[in-house]
Amino acid sequence: MGSNVIMNSFRNGGWESEESLSDNPFIKGEAFETIIVIKSEGYQIYVNGKEQYTFKHRIPLEKVSTLNIKGVVDVKLLGFIQNWSTTSFPTEVTTQIISLGSSRGKRSTVQSEILQPVQNPILPYVGPISGGLRVGMALYLQGVVPTNADWFVINFKTGSSETDDIALHFLPQMGSNVIMNSFRNGGWESEESLSDNPFIKGEAFETIIVIKSEGYQIYVNGKEQYTFKHRIPLEKVSTLNIKGVVDVKLLGFIQNWSTTSFTTEVTTQIISLGSSRAERSTVQSEILQPVQNPILPYVGPISGGLRDGMALYLQGVVPTNADWFVINFKTGSSETDDIALHFLPQMGSNVIMNSFRNGGWESEESLSDNPFIKGEAFETIIVIKSEGYQIYVNGKEQYTFKHRIPLEKVSTLNIKGVVDVKLLGFIQNWSTTSFPTEVTTQIISLGSSRGKRSTVQSEILQPVQNPILPYVGPISGGLRDGMALYLQGVVPTNADW
């Protein structure tokens, strides 16, 4: 930072001739989008929609297998676009929120979009509000209140330091009330409260804070709770801060909020491909409340419980040092709760399936042809059938484990062991016509004013959100002419390179 951009290649143990870009488009403290397009002549590099350079090929494309990112950078999203076109500039990444009827059973056609979504952020979270606040915007936050939580807080602030003013301090206290306040000139102001606390330990929630001309209009789980009147001008609010004990699954800003979007459900699309994985079909399924890059061991509630026709979708990679991992469908979140399905792939051995009831393991079943291979990616889909759990791996049906514990008792998903889970979630209405699948995140292009959305869309293949650095990942299928790496992030203020 504050210097130039270096490009080079490394071969046979040594660096080759260096090329540089003196006009550095990366600025400390600012967000960026980088797209590196694979062309026949070289790597065509764009930053924030502007072409910067083409680094000519020195090593054949067919030898390139791995992407590596390191240094001080906050990567929000990365992935490969299969068929790149410059008509997609400039881009904005969105996650769709698809509304349901009040019964949460019937999907309507109303959709909102989250701008620059952040999934599974590490707390305390401090992030800039891109473009600032304005009337009509809304913060969308989906999460779970852990069973050991005492409180958490959402702050709309005038800056990122501890001493900056707070325009809205929203503090749910478990087992007590919800406090709202503002902090200005080094002191707290008059407190307001909400005695009917909608946040419950162990339960999921959706919070939407709508920016109105009169104040912050707060909804929890589709119900309006309160409007906290403005005390600090909107134009001074620049930062979102979340801290305390809360498991945030997804957060982001909706640019044009409408109450017709209630109640909402967050989905990630799985778009099926033909068997050649080269021709996309029109079949689509949707993952409900997707979780990306969860920290293991993972224990999460199955929202609404299991029913016939649902399916668990899990995409991941088996690390080279893995011995085993396990997927458990359980009757609760404690270690001693019953397990309806214990699915245990053992690397270099077989796959074990069992149930655990009344403190003891039951009769074991196994799959000798183990489809999980060290160092390779996989997709597992476990379909809930009337007769049992129908298990697919990489599009091939492997086994049906018959029910031993009633579905209505199963409430919790648990994943543990050595496995790199990229994405998991439940598909509400499964169909085998969705095989094989490919997970994509849509990039929806905007006009140059970034105010009017066009209809041009690209899709990121197997997106990775908020990766831990240094990142080293395989390039699925290798590089080819016409592909592009998409990377969105922020340069931290303490970054050097």
C-alpha positions in Angstrom: 0.0 0.0 0.0 1.3 3.4 -0.9 3.6 1.9 -3.5 3.1 0.0 -6.8 1.6 -3.3 -7.8 4.0 -6.1 -8.6 3.3 -9.0 -11.0 5.7 -11.9 -11.6 5.9 -15.7 -12.0 8.0 -18.3 -10.1 9.4 -21.3 -11.9 12.0 -23.9 -11.2 12.8 -22.5 -7.7 13.3 -18.9 -8.8 11.5 -15.6 -9.6 11.3 -14.5 -13.2 11.2 -10.9 -14.7 9.1 -8.5 -12.7 6.3 -6.3 -14.2 4.7 -3.5 -12.3 1.7 -1.2 -12.2 2.6 2.2 -10.7 -1.0 3.5 -10.6 -2.1 1.4 -7.6 -5.9 1.2 -7.4 -5.9 -0.4 -3.9 -6.4 2.1 -1.0 -6.1 1.5 2.7 -9.5 1.3 4.4 -11.4 1.0 1.1 -13.4 -1.8 -0.4 -12.4 -3.2 -3.8 -13.5 -5.7 -6.5 -10.8 -7.6 -8.4 -11.5 -9.7 -11.5 -8.8 -11.7 -13.2 -10.0 -12.9 -16.5 -8.2 -15.9 -18.2 -7.5 -14.9 -21.8 -5.7 -16.8 -24.5 -2.8 -14.2 -24.3 -2.6 -13.9 -20.5 -4.3 -12.8 -17.2 -6.4 -9.7 -17.8 -6.7 -7.8 -14.5 -9.6 -5.5 -13.6 -10.0 -3.5 -10.3 -13.2 -1.8 -9.5 -14.4 -2.2 -13.1 -11.4 -0.7 -14.7 -8.9 -2.7 -16.8 -5.4 -2.4 -15.2 -3.1 -4.8 -17.0 -2.6 -8.0 -18.9 0.1 -10.3 -17.6 1.1 -12.6 -20.5 1.2 -16.3 -19.9 4.6 -17.8 -18.9 3.3 -21.2 -17.6 0.8 -23.2 -19.6 -2.8 -23.0 -18.2 -3.2 -26.7 -18.0 -0.5 -26.8 -15.3 -2.3 -24.3 -13.0 -4.3 -26.0 -10.3 -4.3 -23.9 -7.2 -5.3 -20.4 -6.0 -3.4 -18.9 -3.0 -4.1 -15.6 -1.3 -2.1 -14.2 1.6 -1.1 -11.0 3.3 -3.2 -8.4 5.1 -6.6 -8.2 3.3 -10.2 -8.7 4.3 -11.6 -11.0 1.6 -15.4 -11.0 1.6 -16.1 -13.3 -1.3 -14.1 -15.2 -3.9 -14.9 -17.6 -6.6 -14.6 -18.4 -10.3 -17.0 -17.2 -13.0 -17.2 -19.8 -15.8 -18.1 -17.6 -18.7 -16.9 -14.0 -18.2 -18.2 -11.0 -20.1 -17.2 -7.4 -19.7 -20.9 -6.5 -19.9 -21.1 -7.5 -16.3 -19.3 -4.3 -15.1 -19.5 -2.8 -12.6 -20.9 -5.5 -10.3 -22.6 -5.7 -7.0 -22.9 -9.0 -5.1 -26.3 -9.7 -3.6 -28.0 -12.5 -1.6 -31.7 -12.9 -2.3 -34.2 -12.9 0.5 -37.3 -14.6 -0.7 -40.4 -13.9 1.2 -42.9 -16.4 2.6 -46.4 -16.1 3.7 -47.1 -15.7 7.4 -47.3 -19.4 7.8 -43.7 -19.7 6.5 -45.1 -22.5 4.3 -46.1 -20.8 1.1 -43.5 -18.8 -0.8 -44.6 -15.6 -2.5 -42.9 -13.9 -5.4 -41.7 -10.8 -3.4 -37.9 -10.6 -3.3 -35.4 -8.2 -1.7 -31.6 -8.3 -2.1 -28.9 -7.9 0.4 -26.0 -5.7 -0.7 -22.6 -7.1 0.0 -23.8 -9.9 2.4 -21.5 -11.0 5.2 -22.0 -14.6 6.4 -20.8 -16.0 9.7 -18.8 -12.9 10.7 -16.3 -13.2 13.5 -17.4 -11.0 16.5 -16.9 -8.3 17.6 -17.8 -7.1 14.0 -16.9 -3.6 12.9 -17.7 -2.7 9.3 -18.2 0.3 7.2 -21.8 1.0 5.9 -21.0 1.3 2.2 -22.4 4.6 0.9 -23.8 5.6 4.3 -27.3 5.4 5.6 -30.4 6.8 3.9 -34.1 6.6 4.3 -35.6 3.4 2.8 -32.5 1.2 3.5 -32.7 -1.6 6.1 -30.2 -3.7 8.0 -31.0 -7.4 7.7 -29.5 -9.7 10.3 -30.2 -13.4 10.7 -28.8 -15.4 13.6 -29.2 -17.7 16.6 -29.1 -16.8 20.3 -26.7 -19.3 21.9 -28.0 -21.1 25.1 -25.2 -19.4 27.1 -25.9 -15.9 25.9 -26.5 -13.1 28.3 -26.6 -10.2 25.9 -25.6 -8.9 22.5 -25.6 -5.5 20.9 -26.1 -3.9 17.5 -24.6 -0.4 17.2 -25.0 2.2 14.4 -21.9 4.4 14.9 -20.3 7.5 13.6 -16.9 5.8 13.3 -15.0 2.6 14.1 -13.3 3.6 17.4 -14.6 2.7 20.9 -15.1 6.4 21.7 -17.2 7.3 18.6 -20.8 8.4 18.9 -23.6 5.7 18.7 -26.8 6.7 16.9 -28.6 3.5 17.9 -27.5 1.1 20.6 -29.8 -1.9 20.4 -29.1 -4.3 23.4 -31.2 -7.4 23.8 -30.6 -8.9 27.3 -31.6 -12.5 27.7 -34.3 -13.1 30.3 -34.7 -9.4 30.7 -35.7 -6.4 28.5 -34.3 -4.9 25.3 -32.4 -1.6 25.9 -32.1 1.2 23.2 -30.0 4.3 23.6 -27.6 6.7 22.0 -24.0 7.7 23.0 -22.8 11.2 22.3 -19.9 13.4 23.3 -18.6 10.7 25.7 -21.8 10.0 27.5 -25.0 7.9 27.3 -28.3 9.7 26.7 -31.8 8.8 27.8 -32.6 5.1 27.7 -35.6 3.5 26.1 -36.7 -0.1 26.6 -38.8 -2.9 25.3 -40.1 -5.2 28.0 -41.5 -7.9 25.7 -38.1 -9.3 24.6 -38.5 -11.4 21.4 -35.0 -13.0 21.6 -35.0 -16.4 23.2 -31.9 -18.5 24.2 -31.4 -21.4 21.8 -33.7 -20.0 19.1 -33.1 -18.5 15.7 -34.2 -14.9 14.8 -34.4 -12.4 12.0 -33.9 -8.7 12.8 -34.6 -6.0 10.3 -33.8 -2.4 11.2 -35.4 -0.1 8.7 -34.1 3.5 8.2 -37.2 5.8 8.3 -37.3 9.6 8.2 -38.4 9.6 11.8 -36.1 6.9 13.2 -34.9 3.3 13.3 -38.0 1.0 12.8 -37.1 -2.4 14.4 -38.7 -5.7 13.4 -37.9 -9.1 14.9 -39.2 -12.3 13.3 -41.6 -10.3 11.1 -43.2 -8.3 13.9 -42.7 -4.6 14.4 -41.2 -4.0 17.8 -40.3 -0.3 18.2 -39.2 2.9 16.4 -36.2 4.6 18.0 -36.3 8.2 17.0 -33.2 9.8 15.4 -30.9 11.7 17.8 -27.9 11.9 15.5 -28.1 12.9 11.9 -28.1 9.9 9.4 -25.3 11.5 7.3 -22.9 11.1 10.3 -23.6 7.3 10.7 -20.8 5.3 8.9 -20.2 2.1 10.8 -22.0 -1.0 11.9 -20.8 -2.8 15.1 -22.1 -6.1 16.5 -20.7 -7.7 19.7 -21.6 -9.9 22.6 -22.7 -13.6 22.5 -24.7 -14.2 19.4 -24.2 -16.5 16.4 -24.7 -14.3 13.3 -25.4 -16.3 10.2 -25.9 -13.5 7.7 -26.0 -9.7 7.7 -26.2 -7.0 5.1 -28.1 -4.0 3.9 -31.2 -4.0 1.8 -31.2 -0.9 -0.4 -35.0 -0.5 -1.0 -37.0 -2.0 1.8 -40.7 -2.8 1.6 -42.8 -4.4 4.3 -44.2 -6.7 1.5 -41.0 -8.7 2.0 -42.3 -10.1 5.3 -41.8 -12.9 6.5 -38.5 -13.5 4.9 -36.4 -16.6 4.2 -32.8 -16.5 3.0 -31.9 -19.0 0.2 -28.9 -19.9 -1.9 -29.6 -21.2 -5.3 -28.3 -24.6 -6.4 -28.4 -24.6 -10.2 -28.2 -28.0 -11.8 -25.9 -29.0 -14.7 -26.1 -31.6 -17.3 -24.2 -34.8 -16.6 -21.2 -33.4 -18.5 -21.2 -30.5 -16.0 -20.7 -28.2 -19.0 -24.3 -27.4 -20.0 -26.5 -25.8 -17.5 -30.1 -26.9 -17.3 -33.0 -24.8 -16.0 -33.7 -27.0 -12.9 -33.1 -25.1 -9.6 -33.4 -25.9 -6.0 -33.0 -23.5 -3.1 -31.1 -24.0 0.2 -33.0 -22.6 3.2 -30.9 -20.6 5.6 -27.5 -21.5 4.1 -24.5 -21.7 6.3 -21.1 -21.2 4.6 -17.7 -22.2 6.1 -19.1 -23.2 9.5 -16.7 -23.7 12.4 -16.6 -27.3 13.5 -17.9 -28.9 15.6 -21.2 -27.5 14.2 -24.4 -27.8 16.2 -27.5 -26.1 14.8 -31.3 -26.3 15.0 -33.2 -27.7 12.1 -35.7 -24.9 11.5 -39.2 -26.2 11.5 -38.0 -29.8 12.0 -37.7 -32.6 9.5 -40.4 -33.8 7.1 -40.7 -36.2 4.2 -39.3 -34.5 1.0 -36.7 -32.3 2.6 -33.0 -32.8 2.0 -29.8 -31.8 3.7 -27.3 -30.4 1.2 -23.6 -30.4 2.2 -20.7 -29.3 0.0 -17.1 -29.7 1.2 -13.6 -31.0 0.8 -11.9 -33.9 2.6 -8.5 -32.6 3.9 -5.5 -34.7 3.1 -4.9 -35.2 6.9 -8.5 -36.4 7.5 -9.2 -39.7 9.2 -13.0 -39.3 9.7 -15.9 -36.9 10.0 -19.5 -37.4 11.0 -23.0 -36.0 10.2 -25.5 -36.6 13.0 -29.2 -36.0 12.9 -30.1 -35.6 16.7 -33.0 -35.2 19.0 -31.2 -32.3 20.8 -28.0 -30.4 21.1 -26.4 -32.1 24.1 -23.8 -34.9 23.8 -26.2 -37.4 25.4 -29.2 -36.8 23.2 -30.4 -39.6 20.8 -29.0 -39.7 17.3 -31.5 -40.8 14.5 -28.7 -41.0 11.9 -25.0 -41.2 12.6 -23.2 -41.0 9.2 -19.5 -41.7 9.6 -17.1 -41.7 6.6 -13.8 -43.2 7.6 -11.0 -42.4 5.1 -9.3 -45.4 3.6 -12.0 -47.6 5.2 -15.8 -47.9 5.0 -18.7 -45.6 5.9 -20.5 -46.4 9.1 -24.2 -45.7 9.8 -25.9 -46.1 13.1 -28.4 -44.7 15.6 -27.9 -43.9 19.3 -30.8 -44.3 21.7 -31.3 -44.4 25.5 -27.6 -44.1 26.1 -26.4 -46.8 23.8 -25.4 -47.5 20.1 -27.8 -49.8 18.1 -27.0 -52.2 15.2 -24.4 -50.8 12.8 -24.8 -50.7 9.0 -21.9 -50.0 6.6 -21.0 -49.0 3.1 -17.8 -50.7 1.9 -17.5 -48.6 -1.3 -16.4 -45.3 0.3 -17.0 -42.4 -2.1 -15.0 -39.9 0.1 -11.4 -39.4 -0.9 -8.7 -37.4 0.8 -7.9 -34.1 -0.9 -11.1 -34.2 -3.0 -14.3 -32.1 -3.0 -17.7 -33.8 -2.5 -21.4 -33.0 -2.4 -23.6 -35.0 0.0 -27.4 -34.9 -0.1 -29.4 -36.7 2.5 -33.0 -36.9 1.5 -35.7 -37.4 4.1 -38.0 -40.2 2.7 -41.0 -41.9 4.4 -38.9 -45.1 4.7 -35.6 -43.5 5.8 -32.6 -41.3 5.0 -31.7 -41.6 1.3 -28.0 -40.7 0.9 -26.4 -39.4 -2.2 -22.7 -38.5 -2.7 -21.5 -36.7 -5.9 -24.9 -37.4 -7.5 -24.9 -41.1 -6.9 -27.3 -42.8 -4.6 -25.3 -44.7 -1.9 -27.7 -46.1 0.7 -31.0 -45.7 2.5 -30.8 -45.9 6.3 -34.2 -46.8 7.6 -35.9 -44.8 10.3 -35.4 -46.0 13.8 -36.4 -42.8 15.6 -39.5 -40.8 14.6 -38.8 -37.7 12.4 -40.8 -35.4 14.7 -38.2 -36.0 17.4 -35.2 -34.9 15.3 -34.4 -31.2 15.9 -30.6 -30.8 15.6 -27.9 -31.1 13.0 -24.4 -31.9 14.2 -21.2 -32.1 12.1 -17.8 -32.8 13.5 -14.4 -34.4 12.7 -11.8 -33.3 10.1 -13.7 -31.9 7.1 -13.7 -28.6 5.3 -17.4 -27.7 5.0 -18.0 -25.0 2.4 -21.8 -24.9 2.4 -24.7 -26.6 4.2 -28.4 -26.1 4.4 -31.8 -27.7 3.9 -33.6 -27.9 0.6 -37.4 -27.8 1.3 -38.7 -29.7 -1.7 -36.1 -32.1 -3.1 -36.2 -33.7 -6.6 -33.7 -36.0 -8.2 -34.0 -33.8 -11.3 -31.6 -31.5 -9.6 -28.6 -33.8 -10.1 -25.8 -33.1 -10.5 -25.6 -29.7 -8.8 -23.4 -26.7 -8.8 -23.6 -24.0 -6.2 -23.5 -20.4 -7.5 -23.7 -16.9 -6.1 -25.2 -14.3 -8.4 -23.4 -11.1 -9.3 -25.9 -8.6 -10.6 -24.5 -5.8 -12.6 -25.4 -2.1 -12.1 -25.2 0.8 -14.4 -22.1 3.1 -14.0 -24.1 5.2 -11.6 -24.5 2.1 -9.4 -28.1 3.2 -9.0 -29.9 1.4 -11.8 -29.7 -2.4 -12.0 -29.3 -3.9 -15.4 -30.3 -7.5 -16.3 -26.8 -8.8 -16.9 -25.9 -11.5 -14.5 -22.9 -13.7 -14.0 -22.5 -16.6 -11.5 -19.7 -17.5 -9.2 -19.0 -21.2 -9.1 -18.5 -22.7 -5.6 -18.3 -19.3 -3.9 -16.1 -18.9 -0.8 -17.1 -16.2 1.7 -14.9 -14.7 4.4 -12.1 -17.2 4.0 -9.4 -17.4 6.6 -6.0 -16.4 5.2 -3.6 -17.6 4.1 -6.1 -19.3 1.7 -5.0 -22.2 -0.5 -7.7 -23.9 -2.5 -7.9 -26.1 -5.6 -9.2 -24.6 -8.9 -12.0 -27.1 -9.6 -11.6 -28.4 -13.2 -8.5 -26.2 -13.8 -8.2 -22.9 -15.7 -9.5 -22.3 -19.2 -9.8 -19.4 -21.6 -12.9 -17.3 -20.7 -13.0 -18.0 -17.0 -12.4 -15.3 -14.4 -11.5 -15.1 -10.7 -13.8 -12.8 -8.8 -12.6 -11.4 -5.5 -14.3 -8.8 -3.3 -12.7 -7.4 -0.2 -11.5 -4.5 1.9 -8.0 -3.3 2.4 -7.5 -2.9 6.2 -6.1 0.3 7.4 -3.0 -1.6 8.8 -2.3 -3.4 5.5 1.1 -3.1 3.8 0.5 -5.7 1.0 
